Amino acid sequence: MTECYQTSLQFPPVKRRKVEADFSGGDITSNGGIPLLAQVDKQMGLTQAVSRVLADTRRQASCNHSLLELLKQRIYALALGYEDLNDHSELRQDLALQTATSRVETLASPATLCRLEQRSDRETAVAIHEILFQQFIDAHDRPPKRLILDFDATDTPLHGEQEGRFFHGYYDHYCFLPLYVFCGRHLLVSYLRRSDGDPAGHTGAILSLLVKALRQHWPKVEITFRGDSGFCRWRVLRWCERHNVKYIVGIAQNKRLIAQSALWREAAETLHELSGKKQRVFGSIYYGAKSWDKVRRVIIKAEHSSHGANPRFVVTNLPQTDKYLYDKVYCARGDMENRIKDQQLDLFAGRASCHRWWPNQFRQLLSGLAYTLFEGLRRKALEKTTLAKASPNTIRLKLLKIGAVVIRNTRRIRILMSSACPHQDLFRTVAFRLNSS
């Protein structure tokens, strides 16, 4: 590749004016809004709490970067859209990110951040999950009356020889199968799993831990377990019944369910033939597979349209009507898929390129911590704004990725953002709310 050492770049003129460009602008950043996220982090105490519970076996006298600074640098960079450690070769010079991490010196190198990831282990994962749970508890000013715990799994594609790597027939590639648990928009569990086992693996143990921990804080809270058909395991349902936990879980259709739902399916088909429009008929039966310990209520959604029949089945111990439970309770679990997309796509939880298992789990949890910061920003400063329900990527583009000149001396640090920023009023509103909270 030919190297060009021309300092000034020429472009076509505009109305007789020369257009020139060079790289002599000085300390300019594209991350002018990062102080917002740093302020949210300080109020939540998130990275501070994580740094306190993680072991740091380094010889402290030889360390130029504290564990807290390393965590902030890595998590804030994920929030800003920098998914790879290699990005930090240049990003470590960014004055805005240095300011957000409470430094006025160069940030850590990719090698230093890599060593942070490689030191992680099982105890690290447990400790960070405890922080995520405590953040959920702290987000409530008063005990909630009811909580719905959403369980779902997704695939993390793999392109190397990572530990625990297996081929998954459904996804048709090598992958991990992480398990996520959300309560509303709050992330509770981000658990990396191998893909060669039951899709509902470890669900019962995790549900048991969460229910016991939640009831220690809120003894009277009503808890509902919700999941798709991949989580329909009768032992989990029996545990829920014995421990006063409600459940609403999809169940895969089979010949017996199809046969027992014939009355409702025929009614939906007849109504469709008469009206020419999609029709849905709801009902419920009591069903138990041979392997189950007893029969349970199964809601039937018999749907028929121009595309044919589309029956769905849901097993539950909730008392409300069939239509209400299916439309208002079960189908609401679809919003969790958006939360998983926030993790996997916007915050790079699927970036599992480490060879060893626990560093990949650590990376997934770093993404979870970045997500928790976005949720903190949403809760503290974005209510009743245009970004109240926006994805992390949208919040990033409109509030964090702002061009700015950074002027730093011994007395102050000034971040001078673009006068043409289209979201100045929203930025001021968010900054004011954070300063007032």
Legacy VTK file of the C-alpha trace (Angstrom):
# vtk DataFile Version 3.0
C-alpha trace
ASCII
DATASET POLYDATA
POINTS 437 float
0.000 0.000 0.000
1.370 3.403 -1.003
1.974 5.724 1.953
1.010 9.380 1.645
2.682 12.011 3.813
0.694 15.006 2.547
-0.466 16.937 5.623
-3.286 18.873 3.965
-6.000 17.098 1.989
-7.776 18.887 -0.851
-11.460 18.407 -1.731
-13.726 19.946 -4.418
-14.423 23.642 -3.763
-17.770 24.935 -2.531
-18.911 28.283 -3.989
-15.348 29.309 -4.864
-14.098 28.385 -1.424
-11.264 25.888 -1.095
-12.035 22.812 0.987
-9.041 21.511 2.949
-8.729 18.961 5.735
-5.930 17.825 8.023
-5.392 16.176 11.400
-4.136 19.175 13.355
-7.353 19.877 15.247
-5.883 18.918 18.613
-7.727 17.059 21.378
-11.076 16.249 19.782
-13.294 13.366 20.849
-16.349 11.653 19.436
-17.385 10.626 22.963
-18.400 14.004 24.363
-21.419 12.620 26.249
-19.583 10.007 28.302
-19.667 12.153 31.500
-23.412 11.385 31.662
-22.732 7.666 31.972
-19.896 8.244 34.445
-22.230 10.296 36.631
-24.884 7.573 36.554
-22.232 5.034 37.501
-21.133 7.170 40.443
-24.708 7.495 41.718
-25.388 3.778 41.333
-21.995 2.775 42.716
-21.882 -0.014 40.123
-18.225 -0.252 39.079
-17.145 0.722 42.596
-19.107 -2.222 44.005
-17.660 -4.616 41.427
-14.097 -3.485 42.132
-14.599 -4.149 45.853
-15.688 -7.765 45.430
-13.169 -8.845 42.784
-9.810 -10.181 43.864
-6.796 -8.225 42.628
-3.691 -10.375 42.990
-1.347 -7.903 41.316
1.563 -6.320 43.164
-0.075 -2.974 43.843
3.163 -0.991 44.093
3.882 -1.859 40.459
0.420 -1.083 39.107
-0.243 2.065 37.115
-3.966 1.361 36.788
-6.282 0.445 39.635
-8.858 -2.317 39.242
-11.628 0.304 39.374
-10.046 2.267 36.512
-9.690 -0.876 34.402
-13.343 -1.800 34.947
-14.526 1.696 34.103
-12.407 1.838 30.964
-13.663 -1.503 29.674
-17.346 -1.021 30.567
-17.567 2.577 29.367
-15.899 1.605 26.089
-18.526 -1.099 25.528
-21.224 1.479 26.226
-19.615 3.794 23.662
-19.594 1.059 21.014
-15.976 -0.165 21.196
-16.307 -3.935 21.252
-12.675 -5.069 20.894
-9.657 -4.749 23.149
-7.676 -3.619 20.107
-9.755 -0.436 20.048
-8.016 0.661 23.239
-4.688 1.124 21.454
-5.984 4.528 20.318
-8.902 4.917 22.719
-6.550 5.051 25.718
-5.498 8.526 24.501
-9.091 9.838 24.434
-9.329 12.702 26.949
-13.083 12.335 27.415
-12.763 8.660 28.391
-9.802 9.495 30.628
-11.942 12.091 32.386
-14.831 9.628 32.810
-12.484 7.111 34.451
-11.115 9.819 36.792
-7.681 9.902 35.197
-5.593 12.607 33.567
-2.999 10.118 32.318
-3.037 7.569 29.502
-5.461 4.716 30.034
-4.578 1.029 30.126
-3.292 -0.784 27.049
-5.133 -3.699 25.383
-2.597 -6.085 26.962
-3.392 -4.831 30.467
-7.125 -5.160 29.863
-6.581 -8.644 28.442
-4.804 -9.711 31.626
-7.808 -8.430 33.597
-10.079 -10.737 31.612
-7.744 -13.722 31.850
-7.639 -13.491 35.671
-11.407 -14.041 35.931
-12.807 -17.271 37.371
-15.979 -18.766 38.811
-15.795 -16.581 41.925
-15.628 -13.510 39.686
-18.843 -14.523 37.907
-20.666 -15.200 41.182
-19.565 -11.878 42.675
-20.710 -9.845 39.654
-24.078 -11.613 39.641
-24.519 -10.647 43.275
-23.860 -7.019 42.332
-26.447 -7.192 39.540
-28.981 -8.600 42.000
-28.233 -5.883 44.554
-28.631 -3.211 41.877
-32.089 -4.627 41.152
-33.015 -4.455 44.825
-31.696 -0.888 45.179
-33.724 0.254 42.156
-36.965 -0.183 44.163
-38.001 2.495 46.625
-40.700 0.244 48.064
-41.364 -3.509 48.039
-43.093 -4.594 44.816
-46.323 -6.557 45.014
-45.459 -8.952 42.199
-42.491 -9.811 40.010
-42.229 -11.794 36.778
-38.925 -13.559 36.155
-38.331 -14.047 32.427
-36.013 -16.907 31.423
-34.681 -17.231 27.896
-31.659 -18.577 26.038
-29.865 -17.481 22.890
-26.874 -18.555 20.857
-23.394 -17.033 20.859
-21.728 -18.104 17.576
-18.132 -19.274 17.860
-15.412 -19.152 15.234
-12.445 -20.597 17.116
-11.469 -23.469 19.412
-12.950 -22.076 22.628
-13.343 -24.239 25.716
-16.844 -25.705 25.908
-17.413 -25.314 22.173
-20.064 -27.621 20.657
-22.106 -27.787 17.480
-25.818 -27.043 17.931
-28.187 -28.650 15.435
-30.963 -26.060 15.750
-28.687 -23.055 15.206
-26.546 -24.998 12.715
-23.196 -23.745 13.995
-20.758 -24.001 16.886
-21.929 -21.835 19.749
-22.457 -21.240 23.445
-26.022 -21.193 24.795
-26.144 -18.418 27.442
-29.113 -18.164 29.783
-30.574 -14.746 30.575
-32.986 -13.819 33.350
-34.704 -10.438 33.350
-37.315 -8.885 35.611
-38.878 -6.180 33.495
-35.903 -4.289 32.062
-33.575 -5.321 34.889
-30.873 -7.893 34.161
-30.535 -10.482 36.927
-28.616 -13.352 35.338
-26.243 -13.549 32.382
-25.024 -17.136 32.593
-22.784 -18.694 29.944
-23.534 -22.347 29.146
-22.329 -25.018 26.745
-24.665 -25.866 23.872
-24.557 -29.664 24.138
-27.083 -29.950 26.967
-30.712 -29.264 27.825
-31.765 -25.718 26.762
-33.364 -25.424 30.205
-30.224 -26.624 31.988
-29.676 -25.119 35.454
-33.015 -23.285 35.265
-34.350 -24.908 38.419
-31.258 -24.102 40.469
-31.129 -20.474 39.299
-34.867 -19.983 39.869
-34.541 -21.409 43.377
-31.653 -19.064 44.243
-33.477 -16.017 42.895
-36.749 -16.789 44.660
-35.043 -17.345 48.011
-32.981 -14.170 47.663
-35.978 -12.067 46.605
-38.095 -13.311 49.501
-35.365 -12.476 51.956
-35.803 -8.849 50.939
-39.543 -8.893 50.164
-41.255 -11.794 51.987
-44.735 -10.990 50.640
-43.863 -10.533 46.971
-45.711 -12.692 44.424
-43.251 -14.260 41.965
-44.101 -15.654 38.530
-41.772 -17.800 36.425
-42.217 -17.181 32.684
-40.542 -18.833 29.719
-41.081 -20.346 26.279
-41.555 -24.037 25.537
-37.839 -24.688 25.950
-38.302 -24.226 29.712
-41.320 -26.499 30.164
-39.906 -29.069 32.579
-42.310 -30.713 35.005
-39.760 -30.810 37.819
-39.409 -27.019 37.615
-43.217 -26.655 37.566
-43.528 -28.941 40.576
-40.914 -26.899 42.442
-42.919 -23.748 41.700
-46.101 -25.330 43.059
-44.379 -26.475 46.253
-42.838 -23.048 46.886
-45.847 -20.869 46.053
-44.384 -19.576 42.798
-46.700 -18.910 39.868
-45.684 -20.010 36.384
-46.738 -19.461 32.782
-44.650 -21.435 30.312
-45.062 -22.415 26.675
-45.428 -26.078 25.829
-44.536 -27.598 22.463
-47.451 -29.026 20.513
-47.761 -32.806 20.128
-50.342 -35.283 18.854
-52.235 -35.433 22.154
-52.481 -31.662 22.492
-53.564 -31.343 18.874
-56.238 -33.991 19.411
-57.513 -32.497 22.671
-57.736 -29.018 21.133
-59.751 -30.150 18.087
-62.977 -28.435 19.241
-61.357 -25.002 19.510
-59.344 -25.390 16.304
-62.434 -26.360 14.335
-64.307 -23.355 15.748
-61.493 -21.000 14.678
-61.437 -22.541 11.197
-65.214 -22.189 10.801
-65.163 -18.543 11.904
-62.343 -17.825 9.453
-64.268 -19.403 6.572
-67.331 -17.299 7.409
-65.501 -13.975 7.858
-62.446 -14.359 5.651
-60.346 -12.837 8.467
-57.914 -14.299 10.962
-59.737 -15.772 13.935
-58.579 -16.787 17.388
-60.425 -18.959 19.881
-59.198 -19.533 23.435
-59.852 -22.395 25.810
-58.148 -24.570 28.386
-57.750 -28.254 29.146
-56.006 -30.341 31.783
-53.059 -32.196 30.352
-50.188 -34.279 31.673
-47.496 -36.086 29.717
-46.632 -39.631 30.783
-43.422 -38.375 32.360
-45.203 -35.705 34.433
-46.181 -36.183 38.059
-49.744 -34.855 37.480
-52.005 -33.049 35.028
-51.875 -29.248 34.757
-53.934 -26.519 33.151
-52.981 -25.835 29.535
-54.298 -22.776 27.705
-55.169 -23.287 24.042
-54.891 -20.502 21.490
-56.543 -21.849 18.348
-55.707 -19.475 15.507
-56.730 -19.819 11.865
-55.944 -17.473 8.988
-55.309 -17.540 5.256
-52.009 -19.237 6.075
-53.777 -22.088 7.836
-53.933 -23.235 11.446
-51.495 -21.892 14.024
-52.280 -23.406 17.438
-50.279 -22.501 20.552
-50.249 -24.016 24.049
-49.253 -22.575 27.433
-49.157 -24.352 30.802
-49.909 -22.229 33.878
-51.158 -22.184 37.460
-52.365 -18.575 37.266
-56.105 -18.094 37.841
-57.085 -15.484 35.233
-58.999 -16.081 31.993
-57.425 -17.870 29.044
-57.339 -14.884 26.669
-55.983 -12.507 29.302
-53.225 -14.874 30.362
-52.129 -15.554 26.806
-52.332 -12.010 25.392
-51.427 -9.879 28.399
-49.138 -12.138 30.427
-47.501 -14.787 28.256
-47.029 -12.755 25.063
-45.441 -9.940 27.088
-42.386 -12.176 27.434
-41.525 -11.204 23.863
-40.131 -7.930 25.183
-37.345 -9.923 26.825
-36.064 -10.817 23.379
-35.444 -7.114 22.823
-33.421 -7.012 26.034
-31.325 -9.929 24.783
-30.768 -8.087 21.505
-29.593 -5.103 23.551
-27.026 -7.392 25.154
-25.924 -9.381 22.135
-26.005 -6.709 19.420
-25.747 -3.262 21.030
-23.358 -4.215 23.836
-21.436 -7.119 22.259
-22.195 -9.870 24.792
-21.636 -12.360 21.995
-17.982 -11.357 21.618
-16.710 -14.663 23.029
-13.306 -14.796 21.333
-11.244 -15.817 24.389
-9.972 -19.389 24.403
-10.741 -20.062 28.062
-14.243 -20.410 29.501
-14.277 -17.944 32.400
-12.865 -14.970 30.458
-15.742 -15.414 28.004
-18.189 -15.453 30.902
-16.495 -12.317 32.238
-16.903 -10.566 28.886
-20.591 -11.415 28.859
-20.963 -9.973 32.353
-19.095 -6.792 31.386
-21.743 -6.346 28.722
-24.370 -6.884 31.410
-22.804 -4.183 33.562
-22.818 -1.760 30.618
-26.497 -2.608 30.080
-27.196 -1.932 33.758
-25.639 1.527 33.406
-27.928 2.296 30.478
-30.916 1.163 32.520
-29.766 3.381 35.384
-29.549 6.318 32.984
-33.009 5.517 31.669
-34.493 5.243 35.153
-32.836 8.328 36.612
-32.952 10.785 33.730
-34.837 9.589 30.660
-38.382 9.124 31.955
-40.985 10.969 29.853
-38.413 11.801 27.168
-38.135 10.553 23.599
-35.495 8.068 24.777
-37.519 6.593 27.631
-37.843 3.259 25.798
-34.932 3.575 23.381
-32.336 0.869 22.873
-28.786 1.325 24.210
-27.561 1.944 20.671
-30.049 4.789 20.158
-29.148 6.349 23.508
-25.478 5.976 22.610
-25.849 7.726 19.251
-27.953 10.603 20.558
-26.412 11.299 23.964
-22.922 9.799 24.152
-21.406 9.942 20.662
-21.122 13.709 20.419
-18.184 15.474 18.806
-16.328 17.747 21.227
-13.092 19.600 21.795
-11.449 18.764 25.135
-9.346 21.451 26.809
-7.464 20.297 29.889
-5.097 22.227 32.130
-4.108 22.128 35.780
-7.293 23.895 36.911
-10.137 22.521 34.834
-11.285 20.176 32.090
-13.635 21.646 29.501
-15.591 19.492 27.053
-16.835 21.805 24.304
-19.468 19.918 22.318
-20.554 20.674 18.790
-22.808 23.712 18.423
-24.701 21.770 15.749
-25.589 18.875 18.079
-29.273 18.129 17.308
-30.083 16.898 20.823
-28.787 19.762 22.964
-32.057 20.317 24.845
-32.366 16.618 25.703
-28.729 16.515 26.826
-29.299 19.504 29.119
-32.429 17.891 30.546
-30.607 14.644 31.302
-27.619 16.451 32.865
-29.967 18.572 35.013
-31.884 15.527 36.245
-28.679 13.706 37.133
-27.333 16.726 39.023
-30.638 17.038 40.894
-30.912 13.379 41.924
LINES 1 438
437 0 1 2 3 4 5 6 7 8 9 10 11 12 13 14 15 16 17 18 19 20 21 22 23 24 25 26 27 28 29 30 31 32 33 34 35 36 37 38 39 40 41 42 43 44 45 46 47 48 49 50 51 52 53 54 55 56 57 58 59 60 61 62 63 64 65 66 67 68 69 70 71 72 73 74 75 76 77 78 79 80 81 82 83 84 85 86 87 88 89 90 91 92 93 94 95 96 97 98 99 100 101 102 103 104 105 106 107 108 109 110 111 112 113 114 115 116 117 118 119 120 121 122 123 124 125 126 127 128 129 130 131 132 133 134 135 136 137 138 139 140 141 142 143 144 145 146 147 148 149 150 151 152 153 154 155 156 157 158 159 160 161 162 163 164 165 166 167 168 169 170 171 172 173 174 175 176 177 178 179 180 181 182 183 184 185 186 187 188 189 190 191 192 193 194 195 196 197 198 199 200 201 202 203 204 205 206 207 208 209 210 211 212 213 214 215 216 217 218 219 220 221 222 223 224 225 226 227 228 229 230 231 232 233 234 235 236 237 238 239 240 241 242 243 244 245 246 247 248 249 250 251 252 253 254 255 256 257 258 259 260 261 262 263 264 265 266 267 268 269 270 271 272 273 274 275 276 277 278 279 280 281 282 283 284 285 286 287 288 289 290 291 292 293 294 295 296 297 298 299 300 301 302 303 304 305 306 307 308 309 310 311 312 313 314 315 316 317 318 319 320 321 322 323 324 325 326 327 328 329 330 331 332 333 334 335 336 337 338 339 340 341 342 343 344 345 346 347 348 349 350 351 352 353 354 355 356 357 358 359 360 361 362 363 364 365 366 367 368 369 370 371 372 373 374 375 376 377 378 379 380 381 382 383 384 385 386 387 388 389 390 391 392 393 394 395 396 397 398 399 400 401 402 403 404 405 406 407 408 409 410 411 412 413 414 415 416 417 418 419 420 421 422 423 424 425 426 427 428 429 430 431 432 433 434 435 436
